[in-house]
Amino acid sequence: MTSAEDVSRMFDTEYQKLENLFDTADSKTDMTIHEIIETYYQVMNVSSMATVLKQQADSEPKEILEKIQTTEKLISERFDSSIHPRIMEKLSVSIQELTQNLQSGNPGEKSKEQTELDAKLFDELRENMSTKEFVEQYDDGLSND
């Protein structure tokens, strides 16, 4: 069995990763898809850890329960209220712009360069749509809480 000190240390490490990702998200106006996914993964990871630790509340020291409350507050105030909506907006705008760019192309003969550019735009659009679907699943979880 893992000691309470080990659990606390592990939770602190994951909390610190989460806080660093939030700082990055707050300082950047345009997060990459990788950064977005990494941030959501860490939010879900830390939230899951907090849920499990709360279920074991009787066997966990008071300090861990206080850390869980601090973590939940951080996620709610910084991520759910600020970062998450900004990411949703960024993805929606990006998808709309990529779609418009692809639709505005000349439907006739296309050069090899234009075909390659369109293929890159389609890949980027697909990646953005997939990421938005992932982000919307998180959003649905917020709505169900």
N, C-alpha and C positions, 0 to 999 in steps of 0.2 A: 504494500500500500504506500502511496506517495504521501510524504509528510505535508503538513499544512504550509510549512515554509517553502517547500518545493513548488507547491501549487501557487502560492503567493508570488514567488519569483517568476514562474512561467506566465502568470496573468499580468504581472508588471511588464514583462518583456513584450507581450502581445499588445498591451495598452500603449506602450511607448511606440511601437511600430504604427499603431493606429493614429496616434497623435502626430507622428512625423508625416504620414500620408495626408492628414488633414491640413497640416502646415503647407505641404506642397500644393495641395488643391487650392488653398486660399491664396497662395502667392502666384499661381499661374492662371492666365486667362484662357488658355487652351490646352487642356489635358489630352494626352494621347489615349488611344483606345486601351493600350496596355495599362496605363496609369489608372484609368477609370475602372477597369476590371479588377486590378490589384486592390484598389481602395474598397470596392464593394465586397470583394472576397474577405478582406481583413475585417470589415464591419460585421459581416455575417459570422466570421470565425470568433471574434471577441464576444459578439452577442450570444452565440451558442455556448461559449465557455461560461459566460455569466449566468445563463439559464441553468446549466448543469450545476454550477456552484451554489446557486440559490436553492436548488432542489435538495442540496446536501447541507442546507443552512445550519442544521443542528450540530453538524460535526465540523463546521468551518469557524475559524476565529472571527471575532467582530471586525478586525482590520480588513479581512477579505470582503466581508459584506459591505463595508464602507467603500472599498475600491469598486465594487460592483455598482453601487449607487452613483459614484463619480463617473464611472464609465458610461452608464446608461444616460446620465445627464449630458455628457460630452457628445454622445451619438445623437441624442435628441436635439440639442441646441446647435451644435456645429454642423452635423451631417444632414439630419432629416430636415432641418429648417433652412439651411443655407446651401451647402455643397450639393446635395442631391437635386434640389430644384434647378440649380444652375447647370448641372450635368444634363438633366432631362431637356432643358431648353437648348443647350448647345447641340445635342444630338438631333433634336427636331429640326433646328435651323440648318444644320449640316446636311441632313437627309433631303430637306426641301431644296437647298441650293444644288446639291449633286443631281437630283432628279430634274430640276430645271435645266441645268447645263447639258445633261444627256438628251433631254427632249428638244432643246433648241438647236441641236446639230442638224446639218444638212442631210436629209434623208436619201439623197442621191449617191453617186459614186463617192467613195471616201478614199483618201490616200492611206498608205500603210501606216504613216505616223498618226493620222487621225484615228484610225481603227485601234492602234495600240493605246492611244490616249483614252479613247472611249472604254477600252477594256480595263484600264487602270481605274477609271472613274466608276465603272460597274463594280469592281472589286472593293473599292472604298465605300461605295453605297451599300453593298452587301454587308461589309464589316460593321458599318454604322448602324444598319437596321438590326443586325444580330445583337449588337451591344445594347441598343435601345430596348429590344425585347427583354434582355437580361435585366436591365435597369427597371423596366416596367414590372417585372416579377417582384423586385424589391418593393416597388411602390405599392403593388397589390398587397404585399405583406403588411405594409404600414396601414393600409385602409382596413385590414381585417383585425387589427389590434384593438 
